[in-house]
C-alpha cells in the first residue's frame, strides 16, 4: 500500500496531467488519523477531493472477511461513482489548532485522574488510611502536603514518583486552563463564548469544547442532524410492523455527549424549569435515562442561543 505524503500529491498530479491531459478528477479517501492535510493539498492541485466517514461506505459481508487495500479502494471508487457516500465537514486549519488545545486539556485531565487512582491504589496496598478531614473529591493543597509527608516518612520511592507526575500534570492543567480562557476572550470566539456561558451548567471548558467541536452550527440544517452528530438518538431495530428502540447510538461525538451529560447534572441545580422536567422524567425512568433527556433539552438550548445570538433566559428558551 502507498502511504500518502506531500511529494506523492505532486507526483500524482504530474502523472494525471501526463496521461489524462485536461481531464477532470475527483478523489475520495477515508477520514483517519492523518487529518485533512491531504484533502487541502489535493484541492490546491485542482483535484476535487471528498473525505468520507469509513463507516458510511457500503460493505458486503464478503468484503468484511476479505479486507485489503485494493479491494477497499475499488469499493470507495464505486461508492463515489454511485453517489452513495457524502463528504464530512472539513474544518479550517485555525479551527483544528483551536480544537487540539481543548482536546489536549481533556487528555491532561484524564491522565491526572489516572495518576490519582494509581496513588489511591498504592495507599490501599500498604494499608495507608487517608484522614477523614481530607477525604474529599477534590485533591486540595492540604491533601497533597499530607501525601508528601507520608512519602517522606515511609521513604516510598514509587509514591514519590507518582506525586511528581501528579504535580507536573497539575501544572500542565493550570497552563492549559489559562490558554482556554485566553481563547474564549479572543475576537473570533468572544461573542459565542459569552452566549454559551449564559446557559446554566455550561462552564468555560464545556463552552470551548462545543465551539471547537461543532465549529459551525449552520452546517446542521435541523435539530435532528445535530442530535445525531452528538449521539442523543437511540439505536433502532425494525422489521415488518415491529420497531425496537435500543440504547444510545455508539456513533457519536463522545466528547460533547459526555460533557453535556455532566453539564445537565449541574443545570438542574440552577434552573427550576429543568429540575421540574427532570422530576417528571424520573417518575417513569431511571435517573440516568432522565438526565439524557435533560441533555437533549440542553442541546436544543445551545442551538437556539447559537443561532439567535441572544443570551439564554431561564425557563423561556427551549
N, C-alpha and C positions, 0 to 999 in steps of 0.2 A: 504493500500500500504506500501511496505517496503522502508524505507529510507536507501540508501547505505552508510554505514560508514566503516571505516577501519576494525573493527572487523568482519563485515559482509563478507568482501572479504575472510578473513582467514577461517571463518566458512563455506563459500560456497565451498572453495577448499577441506576442510575436508569432507564435505558431498559428493562431487563428487568422491573423492578418495575412500570413504567407499562403495558407492553404484554402482559406474561405474568405477571400477579399470582398469587402463591402457587404458582408452578411450581418444579420442581427443575431445577437447571442443573448441567452438567458441562462443564468446559473442559479443553482439551488443547493443548499447544504444544511445539515442538521445543526441546531444550536448546541453548543458544548462548552467545555472548559476554556477554549481559546477565545471566547467572546465574539465580537463583531468586527475586528480589525480587517479580516479577510473580505467581508462584505464592502467595507469602505474602500479598500484598495482596489477591488474589482470594479466598483462603481466609478472610481477615478479613471480607470482604463476604458470606460464606456461599456462595460459588461453589466447588464441589468441583473441584480442578484437578490434572491429571496432567501431568508433564513427561516427555517420551519422548526416546529416542535417535533422531535423524533417520535413521540407517542401518537402523532396525528397521521403518520404515514400508513396507508392501508397495507396490512401484512397478513398473509395466509399462515396457516399452521405449519405448512411445509417450509416456508421461508424462515419461520422462527427456529425450526430444528436444523436448518441448513444455512446458517448465517455466515456470510463472508462479505468482504468489501465490494467485490464486483457485483454480486447479487444486490447488495444494498444500493449501489449507485444506479443500477438499472431500475430498481424499484422507485427511487426518488425521481428519476427522469420520467418514468411512466406517470407517476402522480402529478408531476409538474405539467406534463403534456395534457393530461385529462382534467387539469384544474381542480383536482380533488384535495389539494392542500393550499393553505393560505399562510403568508408570511407573518411572523410575530413582530411586535413593535421594536424598532431599532432606536435606542436612546442616543443622545449626543455624547461625545467624549467627556464634556464637562459634567453631565448628569451621572455618567458612570463613575467618575472620580469622586463625586459627592456621595454616591451610593456606597462606594468602597469604604469611605470613612465611617459611615453609620454601621455597615456590616462588621467592620473591624472592631468597633466598640462592643458589639454584641459578642464577638469571638473572645475578646478580653474578659468580658463579664462571665462568659461560660467557663473559661479557663480558671478564673478566680473561684467560681463555685466548685469546680473540680478539686482545686487545691484545698479548699475549706473542708470538703468531705473527706479528703485524704488525711487531713490533720485530725479530724474528729475520729476517724477510724484508728489512727495511730494512738490517740489518747485512750480509746476504748481497749486497744490491745494490751496496754500496760496498766489498765485499771486506774487511770488518772481522772478523777472526778472534777468536773467544772463547778466552781462555786455557784450557788443558786442565784446570787445577785448579778452574776454575769451571764446567766443562761438567757440569751435573747437572740432573736432572728438576726439582728444587725450586729456585726462584729465591731464593737466600739474600741476606742483607743485604750481603755482600761483592760478590755479583754486581751488585746494584743500584748499589752505590757505584762499581764499575768502569764501569757503563753511564754514570753521570753524569759520570765523569772523561773518558770518550771523547767525550761530548756537548760538554763544555766545551772540550776540546782541538780538536775539529773545528768548533765553532760551528754545530752541526747543529740548526737550529730545529725541524725536524719530529721528530727524536728527542727533543728537549726536551719537546714537547707530548705525545708518546707516553708518556714517563716520568711526566709529571704525571698523565696519565689513569690509568696503572697505579698510582701512589701513591694516587690518590683511590679507586680500586676496592679496593685492599688495605685501606684504612681502612674502607670500607663492609663488606668481607668480615669484618674483625675485629669490627665492631659487630654485624653480623648473627649471627656466631657466639656472641657474648655473649647476644644475645636468645634464641637457640635453647637455650643452656644454662639460662637462666632459665625458659624454657618447659618444659624437661624436669624442672625441680625444682618446678614448680607442683603444687598439690594434685590437680588433675584428671588429670595425666599421670604423676606421680611413680612410681606403682606399676608401670604397664605399661611405662614407660620403663626402669625398673631391670630388669624381667624380660627385655625385648628385648635390653638391653645384655649380658646374661649369655650370649647366643649368640655363639660365635666368628665374627668377621667383621662383626658389627653394631656400628657406632660411633654416636656422638651424633647426627650429621646423618641417617644412614640410619634410625635408630630413630624419630626425629621425623617423617621422611618417611613411614614405614609407618603411624605413628599418625594423622597428619593426612590421609593419602590413603585409608586403609581406614576409619578413624573408628570403625566398629562391626563387629567380627568376626562377631557373631552374625547379621548380615544375609546371610551366606553359609551356607546350610544344610549344605553339604558342601564337601569339598576341591576337587571338580571345578569348582564355580562360582567358587571363589577363584582357581584356576588359569586359568580363562577370563578373569576380570577382569584379572589381571596380564598374561596373554598367553603363558603357558607351555603352550600347546596348538598342535598343528600344523594347517595348513590341510588339508582333505580334498577329494578329487575322486573320487567313486564313481559307477559306472554298471554296472548288472547285477551280475555276480559280481566285477567288478574294483573295487578301492578303492585309490586313490593317496594317499599322505601327502606333504605338501609342507613348506615352511619354516614357522617360527613365524608365527602369525597376526599381521596388521597391526592387528587390533582388540585393543588392549591399553592398559594404563596404562604408557606408556613410561618414566615416571619410576621407578616401582617396579621394573619389569623390568630397566632399566639398572643401578639401584642394587644389585639382588640379584646380577646377574652380576658386578659389581665386588666385592661382599662375598664371593662364592663363591671368588674367587681368593685372598682373604685367609684365608678359613676353612680351606681345605685345608692351609695352612701351620701352623695351630694345632690342628687336630683330626685325629688319626691315622686315625680311622674314616672320615672324609670323604676323606682323602688316599687311602686304600685303595680306596674306591669310585671315585674319580677315575681311579686307575691301571687298574682293571678296565674302566672305560668306554673308556679310551684304547686298549685292545687291539683294539677293533672300530669306532672312530670317531675323528674329529679332536678336537683339544684343545678347540676352541670348542664343538663338539657335546657333549663330555663335561662342560664347565663349565655348560652349560644344564641337564643332568641334575642336577648338584650344586645349581643354583639351585632346581630343583623340590623337592629334599630340604630345602633351607633354608626354603622357603616352608611345607612341612609342619611343620617345627620351630617356625617363627614362630606358626603357627596353634595348635599344641599348647601352647606356652608361654602364649599369649594366653588360651586358653580354660581351661587348667588352673590358672592363677595360680601356677605353680611355676617356680622357677629352672631353667634348662637344665643338664643334666648330660651331659658329653661321652660319646659312644659309646653312650648309652642311649636318648635320646628321638629318634624318627624323625618 
